[in-house]
Every structure is written in structure tokens, then in C-alpha cells.
Amino acid sequence: MQDTANKHFKTYDFQYADPIEVFAPLRDLPFAMLMHGKGKRWSYICAQPLQTVIFQSDDVQEVCALETLEASLKELNFERPLGAPPFCGGWAGLVSYEYGRQLLPKLENGPEHSQWPDLALALYDQVLAFDHEEQKATLYVWDWAQREGVNARDVSLHHVLQAGMAGLDNWCGPLSQRPPEPREKIQDYENKIARTVAYIHAGDCFQSNISQAFDFRLKSDAHPYHLIKRLNQSSAAPFSSYFRLENLALASNSPERFLKTRRGIDGELYVSTKPIKGTRPRGDTPDKDVALASQLLASEKDLAENLMIVDLMRNDLSKVCVPGSVKVPKLSALESFANVHHLVSTVVGRVQVDKGVVDLLRAAFPGGSITGAPKIRAMQIIAELEDAARGPYCGSLLWISPDGCMDSSILIRSTAFVEEEGGWRGEFRVGGGIVADSDPTEEYLETIDKGRALVYALTDMSAQEERND
């Protein structure tokens, strides 16, 4: 243990190792959470929260839920330790897509909600942070249990991990009983795209993001955590995460950031977002890969899609940011991932002094890249055309520090959510932004490209094997 001058927390050195392996003993503990990602300096493990906030669709306490979070952030004894990671304690968890109905008007109608809550957040006074540059792991433990009226724990997270169950072995062969199955026929999905295009030509919206669902069931001895392990091995993405609730598990390998906030040297709070719009598959040779990337960069349709969403995000951030501070330092930049190329833009702003992260969530959730524009009408079209509630898909997994720092993903693409129901039954969704000149068949093929990583992980099929067929 290392003593510090700050009386409100203690730190414990932890053996540096792969966070995926370290987290394994916690995989079935409600509100256990892993945040990991390719190319990022920090990974985090959280568990044993002091307090939880769960909001279900039929509750009427939405305002209280947000007020609980906001009040707690102001009351916690927190001073950022010298050299600490961006997240070393605070709130973290899930905001499902349907939570947007609570924040925006005219969205009362829609598919029946799933088993997943709209909001599932927890206050963590224990965070194990992995520094991949320095190859160090540090457990931060705060004294907030006293404020919350919770008795001190007999066993810390450190001891739980040291004395916990054995790690989860790597799984050989398919994880799912059979390949994931689309919930609807190709023609039915293409008809939804055609109806969306008709809405756009009628002037209802400029763009709407329409998805389709794939269902699967894990083999009897397989576990959802096997999936996140395999995704990290085969197609690691910047926002890899695992989140556990009672009888529910979320495994995500998303490439997209929603909102990130940081304190500047001037003490002001700054926000950035990186919406993704525009996709091409990776090529199976270097020349084909370059050609596909060049095709994406030259596509007027994809560039227009991206620009629409950038304008939407600028508008959302402007509700909370200082007038004139919202900028676009990068517009439609190419970023390449394991299975696809994307166009990614960056929007930044300086948050007003009387606003904070909760205000940003209220202003910008759900992210415009997965709704369309204008947001409310696009979401009404999504609710009409899609077959079921999205749940975690297109929601966000996030962490929030008491000093206003936050980071959050958009749960797209390689995001599977499973329910324990006589075994593990799961689904994932893939979709795309539909605009006036969208071709239904091409949009369907794009969803297949985006879903490959999860199909490969569940079936143990490599991309090269498929190409060689």
C-alpha cells in the first residue's frame, strides 16, 4: 500500500497483467464492469459499487435518477490525485437507447422495452486502473462509503481478485449453437430502407439510421465473457467493454466515441465527440484495401452523411457550450479498423461554466450518428420501422469522474447483449444511415460488412476462411 497526502483515498499496487484475464473472476458479479480498448493508454475494472441507480421504462423517477447522479458528483470528497488516470473513481454504467425517450419530446410511442433497463449506473469507490504505457496497475480506494452510510468492506476488490475463482479458459470452436440468424428476411429489411428513403423524399428527415437484428444462443458451456475475450483477440477496437447485471451481460467492441470531457489548464471543461458516418469493408489484398478506402473518401453520399451528423452534433453541443466555441477540427477523416474503413469527424467545444456532464447527456443523447437528422423525426421513423426496442444497442457505456471528466462509447456494431434464460440467449444489431440516394441492397450489404466481427467471433470463422470459400 502507498500512503498519500490526500486523506480521502488510498492506493494499492497491483500486478500488471492483461485486464481481460484479470477481470475474469468478476464476470458474474452484478455491476462488474471492464473498460478496455485497442490503442488506449488506460483500462479500468470496477466492481462492488456503493450505490446504484436503475431506471426502467415504466418508472416515473427519471428526474430523480439524474438528480441523484448530479448531486452525488457535487458532494463526493474528490481531489484528483497527482498522476492519476482519467478515471479513478466515480459513476459508470449503461445508458440504453430507449432512455432518449425520457429526454426528448414526441417519442412516447415505440416498440415494447426489452429486459434491459434504460439506465443502469453505479458509484464505484474502487477502481483498478491499468497504465499500458508504464505497465503498471493501481487500485484506487476512496472513503466515500462513510458519506453513503455504508459499512466499510471486510474484503476489498484487491482481495476479491486475488482470492476469486479461476480465470476463464479460452474457448475452442464456435461459441454459438448455430450461426447468428437475421430476425427478418432480406426483402423485408430492404423494404424498410425503401420506406425510409420515401420519408426522406417526402421531407420528413434528411437521414435516419435503420438497423436489423441477429439472434444467437451460446453453447451450454460457453459464457458471454468468452465473446469479449475472442473479440479482443480477433478485432480489437478502441471501446471494448463488458458490463454485468443480474441475468444480463453486455459484451461490446465498439469503435465509436460518444462524448469525452476533460479539464483544461484554464480549469474550464472541454468536450469532444467523434461521430462515425461512412463505411467500406477492408480489402483482402493491400491494393484492394487502398482502393476501398479511396472509394470511401471520394463518395459524395458518405461525405454528405457525415456532414449531416456533424451539423447535428454541433447543434446539440451548442446547447451547453459557450457560444462560438464549438469547432470541427477534423471533418470526414479516414480511420481503418479490423473489418471496415470509416469516415470519422471530430467536434469540440468549451462547456459553459454553469453546465456539466449531466447537461451534456441531456443535450446530446442519443448520439446523432445512430439516430439521423433531425433527431426527433429520425427516431420516430426508427421506432416505426424497427422490429423491437434497441436496448443497449446505440446506447452508451460511460464513466464520469466527480471533477467533470467523462468518456463514453456508442454501443454499435460489435455489441452483443445476452440474457440468461435456460442458457445464454443473445442478439446484436447492425445498421446504417439512410439518405435520399441510398440503395436498399447496398445498405443491406453494409450491415453484413459491419456484423462480420461478431459473426466470426461467435462461429470461430476467420475472415480469410470466408474469403477463400
C-alpha positions in Angstrom: 0.0 0.0 0.0 1.2 3.5 -0.8 0.2 6.3 1.6 -0.8 9.6 0.0 -1.3 13.1 1.3 -4.9 13.0 0.2 -6.8 11.7 3.2 -9.8 10.6 1.1 -8.3 7.8 -0.8 -5.6 5.1 -0.7 -3.8 3.3 -3.5 -2.6 -0.3 -3.8 -0.1 -1.6 -6.2 -1.4 -4.5 -8.3 0.4 -6.9 -10.5 0.3 -5.6 -14.1 -1.4 -8.1 -16.4 -3.9 -8.4 -19.3 -7.1 -6.7 -18.0 -9.2 -9.2 -19.9 -7.6 -12.0 -17.8 -7.6 -10.1 -14.5 -11.3 -9.3 -14.8 -12.4 -12.9 -15.4 -13.2 -13.7 -11.7 -15.7 -10.8 -11.6 -17.6 -11.9 -14.8 -20.8 -12.9 -13.0 -20.8 -10.2 -10.3 -23.7 -7.7 -10.9 -22.4 -4.3 -11.8 -18.9 -5.6 -12.5 -17.5 -3.6 -15.4 -14.4 -3.8 -17.7 -13.4 -0.9 -19.9 -10.6 -1.7 -22.3 -9.6 -0.8 -25.8 -7.0 -1.1 -28.6 -4.5 1.8 -28.7 -5.7 3.4 -25.4 -3.3 4.0 -22.6 -5.8 3.2 -19.8 -8.0 0.2 -19.0 -10.4 0.1 -15.9 -12.0 -2.6 -13.8 -14.9 -1.6 -11.4 -17.0 -3.7 -9.1 -18.7 -3.7 -5.7 -20.4 -0.3 -6.1 -21.5 1.8 -3.1 -24.8 2.9 -4.8 -26.7 2.0 -7.9 -29.4 3.8 -10.0 -31.6 1.7 -12.3 -34.3 3.3 -14.3 -36.9 1.1 -16.0 -39.2 2.4 -18.8 -42.3 2.2 -16.6 -40.8 4.2 -13.8 -41.7 7.9 -13.3 -38.4 8.8 -11.5 -36.2 9.8 -14.4 -35.7 13.3 -13.0 -34.8 11.8 -9.6 -32.3 9.4 -11.2 -30.4 12.2 -12.9 -30.6 14.4 -9.8 -29.1 11.6 -7.7 -26.2 11.4 -10.1 -25.7 15.1 -10.3 -26.0 15.7 -6.5 -23.6 12.9 -5.8 -20.9 14.2 -8.1 -21.0 17.6 -6.3 -20.9 16.0 -2.8 -18.2 13.5 -3.1 -14.9 14.3 -1.5 -12.6 14.2 -4.5 -9.4 15.9 -5.5 -7.7 14.3 -8.5 -4.5 12.5 -7.3 -1.2 13.6 -8.9 -0.5 11.3 -11.8 -3.9 9.5 -11.6 -5.6 8.1 -14.6 -8.6 10.0 -16.1 -11.0 7.6 -14.2 -10.0 6.6 -10.7 -13.5 6.6 -9.1 -17.0 7.9 -9.7 -20.1 6.9 -11.6 -20.1 4.4 -14.5 -22.5 2.2 -16.4 -25.1 1.9 -19.1 -27.5 4.3 -20.8 -29.7 2.4 -23.2 -31.0 3.8 -26.4 -34.6 4.0 -25.2 -33.5 6.4 -22.5 -33.7 9.0 -25.2 -37.5 8.8 -25.0 -37.2 10.3 -21.5 -35.0 13.2 -22.7 -36.8 14.2 -26.0 -40.4 15.1 -26.7 -42.8 13.3 -29.1 -41.2 9.8 -28.6 -43.8 8.2 -26.4 -44.7 5.6 -29.0 -42.3 2.8 -29.9 -41.5 -0.9 -29.5 -42.1 -2.5 -26.1 -39.0 -2.3 -24.0 -36.7 -5.2 -23.5 -35.4 -6.8 -20.3 -32.6 -4.2 -20.3 -33.0 -1.1 -18.1 -33.0 2.3 -19.7 -30.4 3.4 -17.2 -28.0 1.3 -15.0 -25.4 3.4 -13.3 -23.3 2.7 -10.2 -21.0 4.7 -7.9 -17.6 3.0 -7.7 -15.2 3.9 -4.8 -12.8 1.2 -6.0 -11.3 1.3 -9.5 -8.4 -0.8 -10.7 -6.6 1.2 -13.4 -4.1 -0.3 -15.9 -1.5 2.0 -17.4 -0.3 0.3 -20.6 2.5 2.8 -21.3 4.1 2.3 -17.9 2.9 -1.3 -17.5 1.5 -0.6 -14.0 -1.7 -1.4 -12.3 -3.1 0.7 -9.4 -6.2 0.1 -7.3 -7.7 3.4 -6.1 -10.0 3.1 -3.0 -11.9 6.2 -1.8 -13.6 6.8 1.6 -17.0 7.6 0.1 -18.6 4.6 2.0 -18.8 6.9 5.1 -20.7 9.5 3.2 -23.1 6.9 1.8 -23.7 5.4 5.2 -22.2 2.1 4.1 -20.1 0.0 6.4 -16.5 -0.5 5.4 -16.0 -3.7 3.4 -14.4 -6.7 5.0 -12.9 -7.6 1.7 -11.6 -5.1 -0.8 -11.7 -5.5 -4.6 -8.0 -6.3 -4.4 -8.7 -9.4 -2.2 -11.7 -10.4 -4.3 -9.5 -10.6 -7.4 -6.6 -12.3 -5.6 -8.9 -14.9 -4.0 -11.6 -15.2 -6.6 -12.5 -18.0 -8.9 -10.1 -19.2 -11.6 -9.8 -17.3 -14.9 -11.9 -18.2 -17.8 -10.2 -20.6 -20.3 -10.0 -19.8 -23.9 -12.8 -21.4 -25.9 -12.0 -23.5 -28.9 -14.5 -23.8 -31.7 -17.9 -22.0 -32.1 -19.4 -20.2 -29.2 -22.9 -20.2 -30.6 -25.0 -23.3 -31.2 -25.5 -22.2 -34.8 -24.5 -19.2 -36.9 -26.4 -16.0 -35.9 -29.7 -15.7 -37.7 -31.2 -12.5 -39.1 -34.6 -11.7 -37.5 -36.1 -10.7 -40.8 -35.8 -11.7 -44.5 -33.5 -9.7 -46.8 -36.5 -8.4 -48.7 -38.2 -7.2 -45.5 -35.1 -5.2 -44.5 -34.7 -3.7 -48.0 -38.4 -2.7 -47.9 -37.7 -0.8 -44.6 -34.9 1.0 -46.4 -37.1 1.9 -49.3 -39.8 3.3 -46.9 -37.1 5.4 -45.1 -36.0 6.8 -48.5 -39.6 7.6 -49.2 -39.9 9.5 -45.9 -36.7 11.5 -46.8 -38.1 12.4 -50.3 -41.3 13.5 -48.6 -39.3 15.9 -46.5 -39.7 14.2 -43.1 -36.0 14.0 -42.4 -32.6 14.1 -44.1 -31.3 10.9 -42.7 -32.4 8.0 -40.5 -30.3 5.1 -39.1 -32.1 1.8 -39.6 -30.8 -1.4 -38.2 -31.6 -5.1 -38.3 -31.2 -7.7 -35.5 -29.4 -11.0 -35.5 -30.2 -13.7 -32.8 -28.0 -16.4 -31.4 -27.7 -18.8 -28.5 -24.5 -19.7 -26.8 -23.5 -23.3 -26.3 -24.3 -24.8 -22.9 -20.7 -24.4 -21.6 -19.9 -21.1 -23.2 -20.0 -17.8 -21.3 -20.6 -14.2 -22.6 -17.1 -13.4 -21.3 -15.7 -15.8 -23.9 -17.1 -13.5 -26.5 -15.3 -10.4 -25.3 -12.1 -12.3 -25.0 -12.3 -13.5 -28.5 -13.3 -10.1 -29.9 -10.2 -8.6 -28.3 -8.1 -11.3 -29.9 -9.5 -11.1 -33.4 -10.7 -7.5 -34.0 -9.8 -5.3 -31.0 -11.5 -1.8 -31.1 -11.0 1.4 -29.1 -14.0 0.9 -26.8 -14.0 -2.7 -25.7 -16.2 -3.3 -22.6 -18.1 -5.9 -20.6 -20.9 -5.0 -18.2 -22.8 -7.4 -16.0 -26.3 -7.1 -14.4 -28.5 -9.7 -12.8 -29.1 -12.3 -15.6 -27.8 -9.9 -18.2 -24.4 -9.4 -19.8 -23.1 -6.9 -22.3 -20.0 -7.5 -24.5 -19.1 -4.6 -26.7 -16.2 -3.9 -29.1 -17.3 -0.6 -30.4 -15.1 1.8 -32.5 -17.1 4.9 -31.7 -16.7 7.6 -29.0 -19.8 9.5 -27.9 -18.7 12.3 -25.5 -15.4 12.9 -23.8 -14.8 15.8 -21.4 -11.6 17.0 -19.8 -10.4 20.0 -17.7 -8.1 22.4 -19.5 -5.2 24.1 -17.9 -7.5 27.1 -17.5 -9.8 24.9 -15.3 -12.6 25.0 -17.9 -14.4 21.9 -19.1 -14.0 20.9 -22.7 -16.0 18.3 -24.7 -15.3 16.4 -27.8 -17.3 13.9 -29.9 -16.2 11.7 -32.8 -19.2 10.7 -34.9 -18.8 7.9 -37.5 -20.6 8.0 -40.8 -19.4 6.3 -44.0 -18.2 2.7 -44.2 -16.4 0.3 -46.6 -15.1 -3.2 -45.9 -11.4 -3.9 -45.7 -9.8 -5.4 -48.8 -8.3 -8.8 -48.9 -5.1 -7.5 -50.6 -3.2 -4.3 -50.0 -4.2 -2.8 -53.3 -7.9 -3.7 -52.8 -7.8 -2.2 -49.3 -6.4 1.1 -50.6 -8.9 1.2 -53.4 -11.8 0.7 -51.0 -10.5 3.4 -48.7 -10.1 5.8 -51.6 -13.6 5.0 -52.8 -15.0 5.9 -49.4 -13.0 9.2 -49.3 -14.4 10.1 -52.7 -18.0 9.1 -52.0 -20.3 12.2 -52.2 -23.1 10.2 -50.5 -20.9 9.2 -47.5 -19.4 12.6 -47.2 -22.9 14.1 -47.1 -24.0 11.6 -44.5 -21.1 12.6 -42.3 -21.6 16.3 -42.7 -25.3 16.0 -41.7 -24.4 14.3 -38.5 -21.6 16.8 -37.8 -24.1 19.6 -38.1 -26.5 17.7 -35.7 -23.7 17.2 -33.1 -22.6 20.8 -33.4 -26.2 21.9 -32.7 -26.5 19.5 -29.7 -23.2 20.6 -28.1 -24.1 24.3 -28.7 -27.0 24.0 -26.3 -24.4 23.5 -23.4 -21.2 25.1 -24.8 -20.0 28.7 -24.8 -21.3 30.4 -28.0 -18.7 30.3 -30.7 -16.6 27.6 -29.1 -18.0 24.6 -31.0 -15.5 23.8 -33.8 -14.8 20.9 -36.2 -11.0 20.3 -36.3 -11.4 17.1 -38.4 -14.1 16.5 -41.0 -14.6 13.1 -42.6 -11.1 11.8 -41.8 -10.4 8.2 -42.7 -9.9 5.7 -39.9 -9.4 2.0 -40.5 -10.4 -0.9 -38.2 -10.1 -4.7 -38.4 -13.0 -5.2 -40.7 -14.0 -1.8 -42.1 -12.9 1.7 -43.1 -14.8 4.6 -41.6 -15.2 8.3 -42.1 -14.8 9.9 -38.6 -15.2 13.6 -37.8 -14.2 15.4 -34.6 -16.4 18.1 -33.0 -15.2 20.1 -29.9 -16.4 22.8 -27.6 -16.0 24.6 -24.3 -18.7 23.9 -21.8 -20.5 26.8 -20.1 -19.3 27.4 -16.5 -22.8 26.6 -15.0 -23.1 23.3 -17.0 -21.6 19.9 -16.6 -21.7 16.3 -17.9 -25.3 15.6 -17.0 -26.3 18.7 -19.0 -24.3 17.3 -21.9 -26.0 14.0 -21.7 -29.4 15.6 -21.7 -28.5 17.8 -24.7 -26.8 15.1 -26.9 -28.2 11.7 -26.1 -28.7 9.5 -28.1 -25.7 10.3 -30.4 -26.7 11.8 -33.7 -24.7 9.3 -35.7 -27.1 6.5 -34.7 -30.3 8.4 -35.0 -30.2 10.6 -38.1 -31.3 14.2 -38.6 -33.4 15.9 -37.5 -33.1 13.8 -34.4 -36.7 13.5 -33.2 -38.3 12.7 -36.5 -35.5 10.3 -37.4 -36.1 8.5 -34.1 -39.8 8.4 -34.7 -39.1 6.6 -38.1 -36.7 4.2 -36.3 -39.4 3.4 -33.7 -42.0 2.8 -36.5 -39.8 0.6 -38.7 -37.6 -1.5 -36.4 -39.0 -4.7 -35.0 -38.1 -4.3 -31.3 -36.6 -2.0 -28.8 -32.8 -1.4 -29.3 -31.9 -1.7 -25.6 -28.1 -1.3 -25.2 -27.6 -1.1 -29.0 -26.9 2.6 -29.9 -26.9 3.5 -26.2 -23.7 4.4 -24.4 -21.3 2.8 -21.8 -19.7 5.6 -19.8 -17.7 6.7 -16.8 -18.0 10.1 -15.0 -15.5 11.4 -12.5 -16.5 13.9 -9.8 -14.4 16.6 -11.3 -16.4 16.6 -14.5 -14.2 14.3 -16.6 -16.1 11.7 -18.7 -15.7 9.3 -21.5 -18.3 7.3 -23.3 -18.8 5.0 -26.2 -21.7 4.5 -28.6 -22.6 0.8 -28.5 -22.6 -0.1 -32.1 -21.5 -2.9 -34.3 -19.7 -5.5 -32.3 -22.0 -5.2 -29.3 -23.8 -8.3 -28.1 -26.3 -8.3 -25.3 -27.4 -11.6 -23.8 -30.0 -12.8 -21.3 -29.7 -15.9 -19.0 -32.8 -17.8 -19.9 -32.1 -21.6 -19.6 -28.7 -20.8 -21.1 -27.5 -17.6 -22.7 -29.7 -16.1 -25.5 -28.3 -13.1 -27.2 -28.7 -10.6 -30.1 -26.8 -7.9 -31.9 -27.8 -5.3 -34.3 -26.2 -3.6 -37.3 -27.4 -0.7 -39.3 -26.6 2.4 -41.3 -27.5 5.9 -42.1 -30.1 6.1 -44.9 -30.2 9.2 -47.1 -32.1 10.2 -50.2 -30.0 8.2 -52.7 -29.5 5.1 -50.5 -29.8 1.8 -52.4 -31.6 -0.9 -50.3 -29.4 -3.7 -51.5 -26.2 -1.8 -50.8 -27.4 -0.8 -47.4 -28.1 -4.4 -46.6 -24.6 -5.5 -47.7 -23.2 -2.8 -45.5 -24.8 -4.3 -42.4 -23.3 -7.6 -43.3 -19.8 -6.0 -43.5 -20.3 -4.3 -40.1 -21.6 -7.5 -38.5 -18.7 -9.7 -39.6 -16.6 -9.3 -36.5 -19.3 -10.7 -34.2 -20.2 -13.5 -36.7 -16.6 -14.5 -36.8 -16.2 -14.5 -33.0 -19.4 -16.5 -32.4 -18.7 -19.1 -35.2 -14.9 -19.2 -34.9 -14.7 -18.3 -38.6 -11.8 -16.2 -39.7 -12.2 -13.5 -42.4 -9.6 -15.3 -44.5 -11.5 -18.6 -44.4 -14.7 -16.8 -45.6 -12.8 -15.2 -48.5 -11.3 -18.4 -49.6 -14.7 -20.1 -49.8 
